[in-house]
Amino acid sequence: MSTADEGIRPGEIAVDLPAAFDASLYFIGHIRTPWREREQCPRQGDRDAGPDCRLEIEPRWHQALEGIARHAELQVMYWMNFARRDLVLQIPRGEDKQGTFALRSPVRPNPIASSIVRLIGIEPGTLVVRGLDCLDGTPLLDVKPVHKP
């Protein structure tokens, strides 16, 4: 079994990844959660009863938080940095084989995750939220207010 085949369930398919990246990103901070292993993470976070998590924003971006307290819900985008990126067909636990783009799995070509969270509080450079489902230390890509009609 080659390294590329490690961790693949029978019936799943991996592809060769491109030789170079097409874009660059800035991590604006990191996420603090109680979960240290993927198996501990909930499938989707609970905005009402889930644990408080922290979005720790890098100092250069602190001014970008101005006005965020007016929003009860936020869309948080983050980089699932431990996810493999080469599977095109996956077999989720207890489900039939599906294409990667038909799943919310972190295993995808660009492991960008998005969650709608409830804003619980604001501390200097930190947003306290509920509703995340990622590992402690996950890189933070962006935070946007949720506008409801």
Residue pairs with C-beta under 8 A, 6 or more apart in sequence:
4 14
4 86
5 14
7 84
8 14
8 87
9 90
9 91
10 91
11 89
11 91
11 97
12 87
12 89
12 90
12 91
12 97
13 87
13 88
13 89
14 84
14 86
14 87
14 88
15 86
15 87
15 88
16 86
17 85
17 86
17 109
25 79
25 141
27 58
27 79
27 139
27 140
27 141
28 57
28 58
28 61
28 64
28 140
28 141
28 142
28 143
29 55
29 56
29 57
29 58
29 61
29 139
29 140
30 56
30 137
30 138
30 139
30 140
31 53
31 54
31 55
31 56
31 76
31 78
31 132
31 134
31 136
31 137
31 138
31 139
31 140
32 53
32 54
32 56
32 136
32 137
33 41
33 51
33 53
33 132
33 134
33 135
33 136
33 138
34 40
34 51
34 53
34 136
35 41
35 134
35 135
35 136
36 135
36 136
37 135
38 82
38 106
38 135
41 133
41 134
41 135
42 50
42 133
43 133
44 104
44 115
44 133
45 53
45 115
45 117
45 130
45 131
45 132
45 133
46 130
46 131
47 73
47 116
47 117
47 118
47 130
47 131
48 118
48 130
49 130
50 130
50 131
50 132
51 130
52 120
52 128
52 129
52 130
53 117
53 128
53 129
53 130
53 132
54 126
54 127
54 128
54 129
55 76
55 126
55 127
55 129
55 140
55 143
56 125
56 126
56 140
57 64
57 65
57 125
57 126
57 127
57 140
57 143
59 125
62 124
62 125
65 122
65 125
65 127
68 74
68 119
68 122
68 127
68 143
68 145
69 119
69 122
70 145
71 119
71 145
71 146
72 118
72 119
72 146
73 116
73 117
73 118
73 119
73 145
73 146
73 148
74 116
74 117
74 119
74 127
74 129
74 143
74 144
74 145
74 146
75 114
75 115
75 116
75 117
75 143
75 144
75 145
75 146
76 114
76 115
76 116
76 117
76 129
76 132
76 140
76 142
76 143
77 112
77 113
77 114
77 140
77 141
77 142
77 143
77 144
78 112
78 113
78 114
78 115
78 134
78 138
78 139
78 140
78 141
79 111
79 112
79 113
79 138
79 139
79 140
79 141
80 106
80 111
80 112
80 113
80 134
80 138
81 111
81 138
81 139
82 135
83 105
83 106
83 107
83 108
83 111
84 107
85 107
85 108
85 109
85 110
85 111
86 109
87 100
87 107
87 108
88 99
88 100
89 97
89 98
89 99
89 100
90 97
90 98
90 99
90 100
90 103
90 105
90 107
91 97
91 98
92 98
92 103
92 105
100 107
100 108
100 109
101 108
106 113
112 141
113 133
113 134
115 131
115 132
115 133
115 134
116 131
116 146
117 129
117 130
117 131
117 132
118 129
118 130
118 131
119 127
119 128
119 129
120 128
120 129
120 130
121 127
121 128
122 128
127 143
